[in-house]
């Protein structure tokens, strides 16, 4: 089991402004703020932003991909909408993806640094 995930952002304040409303759609809150890192979570920080000012934006084929579980399809839809409203880009609109597994309902976004973030839930008949 994975305990936590960290992703790099060029500007911690900008990254926090993006992720705070996006992660809130999945029940996450900003729990820890330090000089070069911010931790989000539900009970403890399990999703971290780490400032890396000298990094370049992630390439579209970099393999950076984090998937977070959503409680239902409405939360997946809200996640996608919040990301677009916060200057993210769609990398796959909300919808079912039966090619992955039955009931797989997800949305994919790119944050302003190019990281690929997904929200997923499983509709009835899925896992």
N, C-alpha and C positions, 0 to 999 in steps of 0.2 A: 504494500500500500504506500502511496506517495503521501508524505506529510505536508510539504509545501512546494511552491513553484516561485521562481524569481524570473522576471524579465527585465531587460535593459531598456532604458529610455534616455534620450539625449538631454531632456529638460525635465527635472523632477516635478516642478510646479505645473508645467503644462501636462505632463503625464497624469498627475493627480487630478487635474481638472477634467481630463478625458475619462479616466477610470472611475472616479467617484460616482457619477450618475449612471454609468453603464453597469457597474457591478452592483449598484443598489437594486437594479431590476431583478437580481438573483439573490437578494437578501444579504449582500456583503456590505460592510461598513468600514470606514477608515479607522483602524484600531491603534496603530503606532506610527508616529512621525519622527524621523531622525534627520540629521543633516543631509544624508545622501540616499535615504531609503524610506519607503512608506509601505506599511503592511496592512492589507485588507483581509477581512474574514467575517465569519458568522459568530464563532465563539472565541477563536484565536486567529492570529494572522497566518493564513495559509497561501495568500497570493501577494507577492512582494514586487514592488517597483524599485529598481536600483539605478541610480543616475550614473550614466556613462557619457559625459559631455563630448568626448572625442569620437564616439561611434558614428558610423554612417547609418542611414536608414536601412533596414533589413531588405534584402533582395526578395522579390516575389517567390523565388524558388529556394529560399534559404532553409526551409524546413522548420522554422520557428512556428510552432502551433501549440496552443494551449486550449483544452476543452473543459468547460465548466458545466456542471449539471444544473439544469433549470427544473423547477417544480412542475411546470406545465407548459403547454404551447403558448399561452398568453405571455408568460415570462420570456420565452424565446423571442417572440414578436417584439416585446418591449425592449429587450436587450439590443436587438438590431436597430430599432428606431432610435434609442438613446445614443448608440454609437454614431449613427449618421448625424444626429443633431449636435454631437460633440466633436465634429470634424473628422470622424472616422470614415472609412470607405467600405462599401459592401463587397464581400468576397464570396457571396452566396446567400441569397435572400432566404427568409424563413420558409421552411417547407419540409415535406416528408422526403426521405432519401431511402427508399426500399432497397436500393442496391447495396446499402451498408448492412441493414438488418431490418426486419419488419418492425414498424412502429417508430423508426428513428426519425425524429423531428428536430431540425437544427437550423441555425443561422451562423454564418461566418462573417467576420469583419476584420479589417486591417486598422490598427491604431495609427496615430500620426507618425510613428516610427517604423511602420511596416510590419509589426508583429501581427500574426494571424491568431485571432481569438475566436473560439466557437462556444456557443451555448447549445446544449442538447437536452431533450427530454425524450421519454419513450411513451408513445401512445399505446392504448390497449392493444394487446396482441404482440407488443414488443417485449423486451426483457423485463 
